[in-house]
């Protein structure tokens, strides 16, 4: 894992998950989920625009949220 991202790829080499640390735009640990066509998905599996806040899914993958 580098300073900000952890990526998971499927068997075809397509990135399916990206886990991010908090940053200036999203102040909590979050993940991005992608379909087989590299389209960003929301928590319900619906396609959303790459800049949509719905594509930033809150995640506790590093053991909690800031200030918890």
N, C-alpha and C positions, 0 to 999 in steps of 0.2 A: 504494500500500500504506500502510495506517495503521501505528500502532505495533506491532500484534500480528498482524493477519490479512491474507491475500491470498485473494480469492475468485474462482472461475471459474464461469461460468454457461453453461448450454446454450442452444440457439437459442430455447427456450421461456421463458427467463428463470428457470429453476430452478437454484439453486446446486448444483453437482455436486462441487466440491472447495473445501476451505478449508485453507490452509496457515498454521500457527501457529509462532511463536517459542517457545522454552522458557518455562515459567512455573512457579509454585510447585507445581502438581499434576503436570505433565509436564515434567521437566527436560531435554528434548531437542526439537529441531525435529521437528515432526510434521504430518501432514495428516489431514483427515477427508474421507471419500468418501461421497457420497450417491447414492441411486438416483433414478429419475424421480418417485418418490412422496415424496421428501425424507426417506427412511429412511437412517439411518447404516449403513455397511457396514464389515466387517472387511477385512483384506488379501486374503481369498479371495472377496470379493463376497457374503458372507453378511450378512443383516440382524442388527444388534446393538442393544441398548438404548442410548439417547442417552448414558448415563453409563458405559458399558462401556469399560474400558481397551483392549479389542480394537479400538475405533473410533479410537484414537490410533496412527496408523501412522507409524513413524519415517521421517523424510525428511531428505535433505541438500540441500534446495532452496536454501539460502542459503550453501552452500559448506562444509559440515562440521558437526560437533557441538561443543557447548561442551567445552573441555578436551581437544580432540583435537590 
